[in-house]
Amino acid sequence: MDIAIPIITLVVGLLGGFFIGVYYLRRQMTTMQNDPEMLQKVAKQMGYNLNGKQMQRAQQMMKNQNPGRSPGAGKGQNRKGK
């Protein structure tokens, strides 16, 4: 019993931290979609300098992307072999 309580506490803490992190990240992504200055700042931190057209395309891609789905998921599924 002396070992079980710390292990249970650790697992609950890890799960709680994970879900809080996911919530925070989703909120930040939603904020970034609506704020072009924030998107520009993130792009500059990654080494990209976006012009106006690229910025609009990036915002559109973020708005159209389904949550929980990677950008390349499902590509090529409907293709038939030659």
Order of alpha helices (4+ residues) and beta strands (2+ residues): alpha-alpha-alpha
